[in-house]
Amino acid sequence: MVADPISVTGLRKFSRDLKKIDNDLPKALRVALNEAADVVVDHARPDVPRRSGRAQRSIKAKSTRTAVRVSGGGSRAPYYPWLDFGGRVGKDRSIRRPFLKDGRYIYRAYFDASTRDRFTEVLEKSLVKVAESAGVEVE
């Protein structure tokens, strides 16, 4: 599976211009990016195996003013990368899960065409909403 990252041309300039209008507006841009990334999160979470639910809950959208990413794992679910990609763990690396370069959950959700279309749609609506809240006319 090969898919290019989704990029928004002019997002950095848009963020800088929002900051010139009001210092708090770039925060709204971050929220808009998270709304779009939540589409991938919502698609990936139900597929993750569940015992305690920590691995599912560890999948989250994280963003800055100009970038957004979806991550899983962390200190509460350090085993998440093994669940997603596979490999060997345990005493003498005796527990084996087939390795998948493209992963099982997050990347699969990202590469799904319907998810990417929905992501693009939500991102577009969210960015328009941010622009309109700043008083910028959008065509």
N, C-alpha and C positions, 0 to 999 in steps of 0.2 A: 504494500500500500504506500503510495507516494502522493502526498498532497502538500502544496505550498502553504505557508502560513497566510492567514487572511490579514491583509494590511490595508490601512486606510490612508490614502494619500492626503497629506496636509494636516494630519492629526496633531503633530507637534505645534505647528503654527496656529491651529485652531485653539489649542490649549493655552498658548502664550497670549493670544488675542482675548480669550475669555478672562485670563488673569488681569489684563489691562482694564477690562470692564469692571470686574469685581473679584477680589481675592478668593472668595468662596466658590466661585463657579467651576474651577478645575476639580473640586471635590465631587461635584455633580457629574463630571465627565468620568471620574473613576467609578462611580455608582452605575453609570450607563454601561461601561465596559463589563462590570460584574454581572449586570442583568443579562448581557449577551452570553457570557461564559457560563452562566447558570443553565443555559440550554444544554451544553455539553455535560455539565455535572448531573443534571436530572436524567440524562440519557444513560450515563455510565453507572450511577449508583445502584440501580436495581439488579444489575448483573453481578455485582461483587458478592462472593460467598459471605454468609452471615452466621457468625456464632455469637459474638458479643455486640456486633454492630459498629465496632470502632473503625474497622477498615472502611466501611461505607461512609461513616460520618467524617472520615479524614479527607475525603475528596472535596476540594473547595476551590473556588475561584479566587485568585489573588491578582490585584491590579495596581498599576501606577496611573499617572495621568495619561500616559501614552502607550501602555502595553497591558495586556491581560494574559494570564496563564491559568491552567487548571492543574492542580497537584494533588497527590494522594500520599498518605503515610505520615511520617513525623514521629514524635516521641510517644504518642499514644497508640500508634499502629506501625511500629518499625518494620513489621513483616509485610506491609503492603506491596513494596516493589516485588517481592517474591511471588505474591498472589498474582500480580499483574503480568510480570514478565517471565517468571519461572526461574529455574536454576536448582542449586543444591543447598540445603541447610541442615542444621542439626548436628548431632555428634558424628564426627568423621564424615560430615556432609552426606549422610545416609538417606535423607529425605529428598526425593527428587521430584521436580515438576518440570515438564517439558518447557524449554526456553522458546519464547516467541518474541522476536525483535520488535514487532509492532504492538506488542502487549495484548491484553484481553479486554480491558475496560475503557480507560480514558482515550487512548489513541483510536480504538475501534469506534468509540462514540464520535470522536472528532472527524474521522474519515468517512463516516456515514453521510451520504449525500443529502438526505433529508434533514439531518442535524445541521449540516453546514448551511443549507438554505434557510433554515429557521434561525440559526445564529446570525446570518447576514441580515435577515428581516428585523430581528429584535434590535440588533446593533444600529441599523439605520433609523428605526423609530426612536430609539433612546437618544441618539445624537441629535436628531431633529428636535426632540423635546428639550434637550439641554440648550440648544441654540435659541429656541423660542423663549425659554425661561430667561435667557440673557437679553431678550429684546431684539434678536437678530431675525430678520425676515428670511424665511427659507422657501425656496421654490421647488 
